[in-house]
Amino acid sequence: MRANVWSGRNTVQVENVPDPKVLNDRDAIVRITSTAICGSDLHLYDGYVPTMKKGDILGHEFMGEVVETGRGVSNLQVGDRVVVPFPIACGDCWSCRHGLYSVCENSNPNAGLAEKLFGLPTAGIFGYSHLTGGYAGGQAEYARVPFADVGPIKIEDDLTDEQVLFLSDIFPTGYMGAEFCEISGGEVIAVFGAGPVGQFAIASAILLGAERVIAIDQYDYRLEMALRKAGATDAINFAENPDVVEQLKELTGGRGPDAVIDAVGLEAVHGHGALHAVERVKQATRSETDRGHALRDAILACRPGGIVSVIGVYGGLLDKFPAGALMNKGLTLKTGQCHVQRYTKPLYERIRNGEIDPSFVVTHRLELGLAPDAYETFKHKQDECVKVVLKP
């Protein structure tokens, strides 16, 4: 089969690789009909996530048709159309039983690697380095899905791939980020980053009853999507004025937003001045893994007693963390890789009921063989690219 593989920093290529096989009774093989490039894939592409190996198959947002199942998979049949969550979860451990699927205790065969970096291991993740299990990803023609009796959700109507594909990751991730904000109605929510996850965080905050949602980004076309399609009420372009904290105070009567969502993560670019220059150098030389501009500003901007929700991916260490502001303002910090399996069914129902059509984020549709070009287009925001869907 063909698959998009990691070949080194800033290099991917489509190669012919062996077809996946059922290895365990709880496996399924899925013929992929649609797969996407995620913003967090760029952290692999840019070389900021360790333990990648040449030839690793990328991709953790995919869906398709079941073509084979192991003997232990009774909930799926050959021919079923499924969306596959990016965290691989066993369904049986303490974490899974408590809905914490992205920290499953049994699905990461390289738990020792993750434990050294994070203190405790994460779940396995498709196509996301050997730190998270070394599983082959979904930017391919076929994929092996472990614990297929727990993860995949069946799509049982005529919704298009693009309407349901993002149940694999970015729609639940954005929704979890908004849910973290404890929205009960009438709140002001600020969202750092109007990329795909940020768009869904904005849309989800509106769905949950926020009165105002402020989108923050440096690209006008992404802010326009946030305003016209995701439902944002206000927008801040930090390319025009980099002092985002002051602008958020001005928009909220000096108090700050009730909650702030960081949908940016470790490659934040909106910093300015000497600190920004130092961080770019430190990250480029790998003496620091994460740039913390968005997270710092989120903490500084949030009103006292508010919530900072972090759904952008962070991988290691960052400097100048404002612990004093976090503590003395009485903020609550909530974060995590999304527990996708917790959200797929309720969000699928919202799609079916017409409350949201997630396909609004798709700007580019390309054949799998064009994946290397697609990564460059996505990374460099060429042609007003927000989200790329690849067709095997």
N, C-alpha and C positions, 0 to 999 in steps of 0.2 A: 504494500500500500504506500501511498504518498503521505508524508508528514512534514510539518515545519519544525526544524530542529535548531537548537542553539549551537552556534559554531565558534563562539568567542564574543568578546565585548563588542557591542554594536553590529553583530553579524548573525543573521539567521539564514537558513536556506531550506528549500523543499527537496527532500531526498526520498528515495525508495527504501523502506524499512520493512522488517518482518511484520506480518499481520499479528495482532494480539490473539491470545488463546485463553480459554477458561483455565485458571490455575487452582481455584478453590470452589467449593460447592456453592458459595454465596456470590459468585461472580456472574456478570452478564457481559456480553459483547454488544456494543451499539454501533450501528452504521451511522456515521455523523452526517446530518443534513445541513446544519448551520453551526458555525462556531465563530467566536468573536475575539478581538484583541482587547484586553483590559488594560487600564492605566497602570495597574500593578505589574503587568508583564514588562512594562518599560523599565522597571527596577532591575529585572533580570537582564534585559537587553543592554542596559547601561552598565551592568557589571557590579551593582551595589548589593546584591544578595549572594552570599558565599555558597560554595559547594555545587555550583553548576558544573556539568561535565559536557564536553563536546559530544553532540549527538542526542542530547536530551530533547524529547518531544515537548513542545510548549503548549500552553492553552488550558484554561480551566473554566471557560464558559462555552458549553456545547450542549447540543440536543440531537436526537435522531431516532432511529428505529431499532428495536431490539432484534438481533438476529440469532442469538444463542444465549441460553441460561444454564447455570450450574444446577445441580440437583436440589440445592437448598433454597432456591428462589421460586417461591410459589405465587408471589403477587404479580409477577410479570410473565407475559407470554410472547413468543416470537411474533413480530409484527406490531407490538405496542409502540406507540409514539411517546417518547419520554424526554423530559428535561433533567439534566444531571447536576445536582448541587456541587459546588467546588470543594467543600470540605468532605473528606471521606470519614464516615462515622459508623461505628459498629452497632449502635442502638442498645447495647447491653451494659456498658460501664456506668459508673456513677455519674460522670459528666453527661453522657447521652440521656440517661434517665431523668436528669434535671434540665434537659433542653439546651445543654451547653455543647452543641455538636462540634464546634470548631476546636474544642480542646478535648476531643475524644481520647481516651487513655489507651486504646488498643489499635488504632489504625496507622500509626507512624512506626514503621519498622526501624527507622533511624532515630528513635527517641533520644538516644544518648547524645547525638549531635545537638538537637534542639535544647536539651536540658542544660548543656554547657553554656549556651547563649542566653536562654530565657529563664533558667531556673527550673522549669518543668517543661515537658514537651508539648507541642501543639498536635492537632490532628494531622493526618496525612492530607495533602492537597495535590490535586492533579497538576502536573506540569510546572511545579514550583520549587525546584531544586531538591537536592538530596537531604537538605535540612528538614523538609516536610515529607520525606519518604521516598523520593526519587521516582514517583509514579509517572508513567507516560501521560502526556496531556491530550487535549482534545482538538488541537489544530492538525487534524489528520482525517483520514477516511474512515477509520474505525478506532474504537477505544475499549479497553477492558475496564469495567466498572466494578470494583470490589464492594462488598456489602450492598449488593443491588437490591436486596430485600428491605433496605432502610432508606437509601438516598433518592433514587429517581422518582419523579412524579409523573403519572400518566396524563397525557393530554387527550381528552376524550371528545373533542369537538373540532370544528373546522377553523379555529383560530390559526393565523399564519405563524410561521416560525418566529418572525420578528416580534410578534405580540407576546410570545411566551418565553423566548430564549433567555431573556435577562432575569428570569426566575432562578437561573443558575448562580447568580452572584449579585450584580449591581443594583437590581431593584430591591431585593431583601436587604442588601447592605445599606442603601440609602434610607430604607424604611426603618431599619434598626437604629440608624443614627438619629432619625426624627423621634422614634419611640423613646430613646434614651432621654430626650428633652422633657419628658413628662408633660406633654401638651394636653391641657384640659379645655382650652378655648380662650382666645384673646391674646395669646402671647406674641412677642416679637422674637423671631428666630433669625440669626445671621448664619449664612453658609459660606465658608471659605472654600472656593473652588467650584466652578461651574462646568466641570467636565461631566462625564456620564454619571458617576456616583453622586456628584453634587446636584445634578439635575433631578435625580430621583429622591435625594434628601429634601430638596425644595418641594417637589410634588407631594411627597409623603407628609411633610409638615403641614401643607395646605389640607390634605386629606384628613389629617388628625385634628384640624381646627385652629391652627395658628392664624392670628389676625393679620400679621405682617411677616413677610419673609424677605430678607435682604440678601441678594446674591452678590458675591465678591469674586472678581476675576480680572484679568488684564486684557482679555480679548472681547471686543464688542460683539462678535457673532455668537459667542457662547452666552454672553449676558442677554443678547436679544432672544436666544432660545429659552433662557431661564424666564424671561418676562412674558414671552408670547405663548410658550408651550408648557413649561413646568408650573407656572403660576406665581412666580416671584412678584412682589409688589414694588420692590425697590432694587436698585443695582448700584454697585460701586466699582468703578474701573480704577484699579490702583496704579495703572500705568500713567494715568493723568494726575493722580495725587497719591503718593505712596503711604501717607499717614492714615492707614485704615482705621486705627483705633480712634483717632479724633473724629473721623467722618462718622463712625458708628455712634459715637457720643452725640454728635450733632443731630443725627436722625432719631435719637431716642431720648431727647430732652436732657442729655447729660448723664443719664443713668447707665446706659449700656443695654444690650439685648438681654432678654430673659434667659436665653440659651444660645450657645454658639456651636456650630458643627464644623469640625475640621475634616473636610473631604479632600485634602491635598496630600499630606503625608511627607515622606522623607526627602523628596526632591522639590520642595517649595522654592519658588523663584521670586516671590514678591518682596524680599528684603531689600534694604537700601543702605548706603553708607558703608563705614568701615567693617561692621559686623558681617554684612552680606559678602563683602569681598573676601574676608578671612574665611568664612564658611565655604565659599566656593572653592578656595584653594585647599582647605583641609579635606573636603570631600573628594576633590579630584585626586589628591595624593593618598587617599584612603586612610588618613589619620582621624577622620570622623566619618561615620556612615550616614548620618541624617542631618538635613538642614531643617532647623526648627522654626523658621519665620512664622508660618501659619499657626503653629501651636502656641508660640509665645504671644502672638497678637490675639489669638482666641482667648487666652487666659486674661490678658490685660484688658480686653474689650468687654468681657462679660460682666454683667451687673453683679454687685455683691449678693451672695446667696444663690447665684445662678448655677447653670449646668454647662460644662464643656464636654461635648460629645465628640470623640475622636474615632473616625472610621477610615481616614486615610492611613495607608500602610506605613509603619515605622519598623525598621529592621534591626537597629542596634543602639548606638549612643549618639546623643547630641549635646551641644554645649549651651550654656547660658539659659538653663531652664528656670523660669521665674517661680520658684517654689514659694517665695515669700508672698507673692501676689495670690497664688493658689490658696495658701493657707489663711492669710489674713483677710481675704475677701470672703472666706467661707464657701468656696466653690466646691462643687461636686464634679469629679472627673470620671467619665464613663467611656469605656473603649473596648475593642476586641475585634478579631476577625468575625465575620457574620456567622451566626448559627442558622445557616440557610434553611435547614430542614424544618426549623420551627415556623418559618414564615411562608413556605411555598404554597401550602393549601389555602390559607386565608388570602394571600395576594393573588393566587390564581382565580379565586372567586371574585375579587375586586375587578380583575381584568374581564372575566366573563360577564359581570354585571354592568360593564361599560363605565366604571368609575375612573379608569385610566387605561390608556393605550401606550404601553412602554415603547412601541416602535418609533416614537417621536424623536428619540436620540440618534437614530441611524442616519448617517450622512453618506457613507461609502459602502458599496457592496462589490466584492471582488472574488474572483476564483482563487482557490487555495494556492495555486501555483504562483500567484502574485503576492504572497505573504511578505517576502522581503521588502518589496516596494510599499506595501501597506504599513509595515512597521515604521518606515522612514516618514511616510505621509502623516501617520498618527503622532509620532514623536515630535515632529517639527511643526505641527499644526498647519500643514499645507492644505490648500484648497478648502479652508474652513472645516477641517475634519473634526468631528466630535466623537463618532463611534464607527468602527469598521466591522462589518460582518463578512466572513469568508465562507464560500461555498465549495466544499470538497468535490 
